[in-house]
Each structure stands twice: as C-alpha cells, then as structure tokens.
Amino acid sequence: MGEPTVADERFGHQLPELAGTVASGSPHWRESAFLELHDPAGRGDCVFVAIGWYPNRGVLDALVMGRVDGRPVLGRQERAVVGEPEELAVPGLVLRVRQPLAELALTVDPDAFPLGAELTFSARTRAYALRRGTLRTERGEVIWDQRHLLQSGVWSGHYEVEGRRQAVAGWLGQRDRSWGIRDHGRCPLWLWLQIQFPEGALGAWHWERADGAQVYTDGAFLPADGGPPVPVVRLEHDLGWLDAEGRPADYGTHGEQVAGVGGTCRFHLADGRVRTLVAEGDFARPYEPFHRGGLHLVRVRAEDGQEGTGIYELTGAHHHRYFPATELPEGGLP
C-alpha cells in the first residue's frame, strides 16, 4: 500500500498514487539536475555536478567531476529517499532553488568530495523546454524516454581543491533539468552541445541509432537579452576525434589514443538562420571506463567571426562513425 510522506501534503501529484510514484517501473527512470561551469578561456578548469533521483531504486545521488589544474576530479555520494526528496541534498552537497528558473545555490563540502564549492547560478537567458523524445530497440525496449530543459547562466562564488581556492566571477555556463528513462550504456550516440557567446547561448540535444539514422534533435538559441528562444530544427555534425597533438585519431575500443574532439556543426534555426560552428577542444571529463566518449571543453568560432566556449558531450557505443569498434553491452543495441 505504501506509507504517505511529507511530500504527499504538497499539491503537485502527477498520478493517482503517493508522491514518489512515477509512470514507469524502469530502474533507469530518474529526475536529474546537471550543472556546468568552465574557465572563460575555454582551456583550463571545468566543473560538472550531476544530481539524480531514482524513485524506483529509492536513491538520490550526486556526482562532482571535472578537471582542475589539469587533473581529473571525481566524487560521488548518495542517500536513501522514501517518496519524493524534500531537498536536493546528499552528504556534503546541497543544491537549493533560490528563485525558480532564475537562481540556484550550490554548496559542496571538500571533506565529502574531492572538490569543494560555494557557487551561485544566475540565469542570463530564458529556460527552453525540449520536446519529449523516445528511443526503443527493435524489440520495443525503452532506452530513452525523457523531457529536458536547458538554460544559460552566470556563475559566481568559488571552488577549491586541496586547499587551493579559485574565485569565480562572471563565468558563463549551463544548467539542465531532465526527467524520464535514460539507459546510458545502451545508447548508440548522443550529442549534447552547449556553446556560450556574448550574445547568448546555443544548445542542442541529438540522438542517433548505430547506423546513423537520426532519432531526435531539439535545442535552441537563447538570447542573452532575455528574448524568446529560437528552436533548433536540424543539426548537422562533422566531428572527429583528436590525439594529444591535435591530429585525427581513431577511438578504438576504449579511446586509448583520444585526447579531444574537433570539427564543424551546423545548427538550423526555426527563423531560417544557419549557424556554422567550428570547434576544437580536449577532454574535460572522459567517461571511460564506465561509458565511451565524454565531455569536452571547446573553443568555438562561428561563421560571422564570433568566438565562444562551451561543452561538447559526445558519447555512445557501437555508432558506425564515432564508436565503431566498441563492445556491445549485454542485450545488444537497437
């Protein structure tokens, strides 16, 4: 029958069930917050925080990862949750929504994670809600069924590693929210691209099958003046892996020779504009050995000469172009 919790006192139920009950029994159903900030030069430090609530597992966890002083950072904490979480907190980390869709506050204890922080995210654009997308295997199994929103913001505060404190003032970055099913290890290819320009941010989310057939594309240009987002209606990507010397590299089985990514992406916008971006950058957070690919900190030049920085997430398995030699997980891919 289940026991009511504090969350059941609040209005906001989405099903005729107790709070914390979701539409799918999949263990991969999660609600997630993802935060990103990086050195404005696009070459130095970058910090990522991922908070995920897994209602069917009764767990809330947080990952703090990235690169500081050229060294990888990775830490994780979790706690048990009955019903809906009353706050987004695990031992040593708290994320608070000070003002919905406008301001977030993040606190990370350096005694609980390899990186400590006191950071504030202040929105510089509107939030954009991507439409729901779904990816199934040929047998009908759900790999991905999710909604997603993205927003660009300005970060302030500081972070620290091993006693060295780095002030953050005016750094641009991204925050995302998503909810639904995502079985990461069985996805052939997804691209999460977010680029920060002075005039605004450009973001996209793109999925493909192993043979390159496109499943889903959505995103938007988000004006920094608070104007309405302009949706991305099509994405063309011509990216390639790079080695430590900036030369083309093959990903192989586990990306042993890969140090970064480079190439061209074309964002076709709903107002008829086509933004052509040439990017080059290096791994900010490889996903190996858990998943293939990872997060790259990139420098970007647009067709009109504007320069920006951002994060290119390129991940998947067995994709014909980017991961042709990777091993199939148990159960196969679509």
C-alpha positions in Angstrom: 0.0 0.0 0.0 2.8 2.4 0.8 3.1 5.0 3.5 2.4 8.7 3.0 5.3 11.1 3.4 5.7 14.9 3.8 5.6 15.2 0.0 2.0 13.9 0.0 0.9 17.1 1.8 2.1 19.2 -1.1 0.0 19.8 -4.2 1.7 18.5 -7.3 0.9 14.8 -7.7 1.0 13.7 -11.3 -0.6 10.3 -10.9 -3.4 8.9 -8.6 -0.6 7.4 -6.4 1.5 8.5 -3.5 4.3 11.1 -4.1 7.4 9.5 -5.5 5.5 7.1 -7.7 6.4 7.5 -11.4 4.8 6.3 -14.6 7.4 3.6 -15.3 8.9 0.9 -13.1 12.3 1.1 -15.0 15.3 1.3 -12.7 16.7 3.8 -15.2 13.9 6.3 -14.5 15.4 9.4 -12.9 15.0 13.1 -12.4 18.2 14.9 -12.9 19.9 18.3 -12.5 23.1 18.9 -14.3 25.3 22.0 -13.7 28.4 23.1 -15.7 30.9 25.9 -15.4 34.2 26.4 -17.2 37.2 28.7 -17.5 36.2 31.6 -19.8 39.3 31.0 -21.9 38.0 27.5 -22.8 41.3 25.8 -21.9 41.5 25.5 -18.1 39.3 24.3 -15.3 35.8 23.0 -15.7 33.4 21.6 -13.1 30.3 19.4 -13.5 27.7 18.5 -10.9 25.0 15.9 -11.6 22.3 15.2 -9.1 19.9 12.3 -9.8 16.8 10.9 -8.1 16.0 7.3 -8.9 12.5 6.8 -7.4 12.3 3.1 -8.3 15.6 2.5 -6.5 14.8 4.8 -3.6 18.1 6.6 -4.1 19.3 10.2 -4.6 22.9 10.6 -5.7 25.3 13.3 -6.7 28.5 13.3 -8.9 31.1 16.1 -8.7 33.5 15.8 -11.6 35.7 17.7 -14.0 39.2 19.0 -14.3 41.2 21.3 -12.1 44.8 22.3 -12.7 44.9 19.7 -15.4 44.0 16.9 -13.1 40.7 14.8 -13.1 38.2 15.3 -10.3 35.6 12.7 -9.5 33.5 12.1 -6.4 30.1 10.5 -5.5 27.7 10.5 -2.6 24.2 9.1 -2.2 21.4 8.7 0.3 18.2 6.7 0.6 14.9 8.5 -0.2 11.4 7.4 0.6 8.8 9.2 -1.6 10.0 12.4 -3.1 13.1 14.1 -1.8 12.3 17.1 0.4 15.6 18.7 -0.6 18.3 18.1 -3.2 21.0 17.1 -0.8 23.4 14.2 -0.2 26.1 14.0 2.5 28.4 17.0 1.7 26.3 18.6 -1.1 23.2 20.7 -1.2 21.5 22.3 -4.3 18.9 25.0 -3.5 16.5 26.7 -5.9 16.5 30.3 -4.6 14.3 31.5 -7.4 12.7 29.1 -9.9 14.1 29.4 -13.4 16.4 32.2 -12.2 18.8 31.4 -9.4 20.4 28.3 -7.9 22.8 27.9 -4.9 25.3 25.0 -4.8 27.3 24.1 -1.7 29.9 21.2 -1.8 31.9 20.2 1.3 35.6 19.4 0.4 35.7 16.9 3.2 33.0 14.8 1.4 34.1 15.4 -2.2 37.5 15.9 -3.9 36.2 19.4 -4.8 34.5 21.9 -2.5 32.4 24.9 -3.7 30.1 27.8 -2.8 28.6 28.8 -6.1 25.6 30.7 -7.4 24.0 30.3 -10.8 22.1 33.4 -12.1 20.1 32.9 -15.3 21.1 35.1 -18.2 18.6 33.6 -20.7 15.2 32.1 -20.5 14.8 28.4 -20.0 13.9 26.3 -23.0 11.9 23.1 -22.7 12.8 20.4 -25.3 10.0 18.2 -26.5 9.7 14.6 -25.3 11.9 12.1 -27.1 11.9 8.3 -27.2 14.4 5.6 -28.4 13.4 1.9 -28.4 15.1 -1.2 -29.5 13.7 -3.3 -32.4 12.2 -5.5 -29.6 10.4 -2.4 -28.2 12.5 -2.0 -25.1 12.8 1.6 -24.0 16.4 3.0 -23.9 15.4 6.6 -23.6 12.1 8.4 -23.0 12.6 11.8 -21.5 11.9 15.5 -21.2 14.6 18.1 -20.9 15.1 21.8 -20.3 18.3 23.9 -20.7 19.3 27.4 -19.6 22.4 29.5 -19.7 23.7 31.5 -16.7 26.4 33.4 -15.0 28.3 31.8 -12.1 29.8 33.5 -9.1 31.5 32.3 -5.9 34.4 29.9 -5.6 35.5 26.3 -5.8 38.6 24.7 -4.2 40.7 21.5 -4.5 43.3 20.5 -1.9 43.2 23.9 -0.2 43.6 26.0 -3.4 40.7 28.3 -3.9 39.6 29.6 -7.3 37.4 32.6 -7.4 34.5 32.5 -9.9 33.1 35.8 -11.2 31.2 36.2 -14.4 31.9 32.7 -15.7 29.3 31.5 -18.2 27.8 28.0 -18.1 24.8 25.9 -18.4 22.2 24.2 -16.2 19.9 21.4 -17.4 17.0 19.5 -15.9 15.6 16.2 -17.2 13.2 13.5 -16.2 12.4 10.1 -17.6 14.2 7.0 -18.7 17.8 7.0 -19.8 19.7 3.8 -20.1 23.0 5.4 -20.8 25.1 2.3 -21.6 22.8 1.2 -24.4 22.6 4.4 -26.3 24.4 4.3 -29.7 25.1 8.0 -29.9 24.0 11.2 -28.2 25.4 14.7 -28.6 24.8 17.4 -26.0 26.2 20.6 -27.3 26.2 23.9 -25.4 28.1 27.0 -26.5 28.3 30.3 -24.8 28.6 33.5 -26.9 28.4 37.1 -25.6 25.0 37.5 -27.5 23.5 34.3 -26.0 23.8 30.6 -25.8 23.3 27.8 -28.4 22.3 24.4 -27.2 21.2 21.1 -28.7 20.4 17.5 -27.8 20.8 14.9 -30.6 20.3 11.1 -30.7 21.1 8.6 -33.4 21.0 4.8 -33.9 24.1 2.8 -34.5 23.8 3.1 -38.3 23.5 6.9 -38.1 19.7 7.1 -38.5 18.6 10.2 -36.7 16.1 9.7 -33.9 15.8 13.1 -32.3 17.1 16.7 -32.5 16.0 19.7 -30.4 17.5 22.7 -28.8 17.5 26.5 -29.2 19.4 29.7 -29.5 18.8 31.5 -26.2 19.3 35.3 -26.4 21.2 37.0 -23.6 18.8 39.9 -23.6 16.0 37.7 -22.4 14.3 37.4 -25.7 12.4 34.2 -26.7 14.4 31.1 -27.6 14.7 30.3 -31.3 14.4 26.5 -31.7 17.0 24.3 -33.4 15.1 22.4 -36.1 18.0 20.4 -37.6 21.6 19.6 -36.7 24.5 18.5 -39.0 27.6 17.3 -37.3 31.0 16.6 -38.8 33.2 16.0 -35.7 36.3 13.9 -35.3 38.5 12.5 -32.5 41.9 14.1 -31.9 45.0 12.8 -30.3 47.2 14.8 -27.8 49.0 16.6 -30.7 45.7 17.6 -32.3 45.9 15.1 -35.1 42.9 12.9 -36.2 42.6 9.7 -34.1 40.5 6.6 -34.1 38.5 5.9 -30.9 39.2 2.2 -31.0 37.7 0.1 -28.2 38.3 2.4 -25.2 39.6 5.7 -26.7 43.2 5.0 -25.8 44.6 7.4 -28.4 41.9 10.1 -28.0 42.6 13.4 -26.2 39.9 15.7 -27.7 37.5 16.5 -30.4 37.2 18.9 -33.3 35.1 19.7 -36.3 32.1 21.5 -37.6 28.4 21.6 -36.6 25.6 23.4 -38.4 22.6 24.5 -36.4 19.5 25.2 -38.5 17.2 27.5 -36.6 13.4 28.0 -36.8 13.8 31.6 -38.1 15.8 30.4 -41.1 19.3 31.2 -39.9 22.1 28.6 -40.1 24.8 28.9 -37.5 28.0 27.1 -38.6 30.4 26.5 -35.8 34.0 25.2 -36.0 35.2 23.8 -32.6 38.3 22.3 -31.1 38.9 21.2 -27.6 40.1 18.5 -25.2 38.6 16.1 -22.8 37.3 17.8 -19.7 35.8 14.6 -18.3 36.3 11.2 -20.1 33.6 8.7 -19.3 35.9 5.7 -19.6 35.9 3.0 -18.3 32.2 3.3 -17.4 31.0 4.6 -20.8 32.5 5.7 -24.1 33.4 9.3 -25.0 32.7 12.1 -22.6 32.6 15.8 -22.0 34.9 18.2 -23.9 35.8 21.8 -23.2 35.9 23.5 -26.6 36.7 26.8 -28.2 34.3 27.8 -31.0 34.3 30.2 -33.9 31.0 31.0 -35.8 30.5 31.8 -39.4 30.3 35.5 -38.6 33.6 35.5 -36.7 32.1 35.4 -33.2 34.1 33.4 -30.7 32.8 31.4 -27.8 33.4 28.5 -25.5 31.4 25.5 -24.4 31.0 21.9 -23.7 30.5 19.1 -26.4 29.3 15.9 -24.9 29.9 13.0 -27.4 29.1 9.6 -26.0 27.5 6.3 -27.0 28.6 2.8 -28.2 28.9 1.0 -31.5 27.9 4.0 -33.5 29.2 3.4 -37.1 31.2 6.7 -37.2 32.3 7.6 -33.7 32.4 4.3 -31.8 32.6 1.5 -34.5 34.9 -0.7 -32.5 33.4 -0.5 -29.1 32.0 -3.6 -27.5 28.2 -4.2 -27.4 26.7 -4.3 -23.9 24.8 -7.4 -22.8 21.4 -7.4 -24.6 22.7 -5.5 -27.6 21.7 -2.2 -29.1 18.9 -1.1 -31.4 
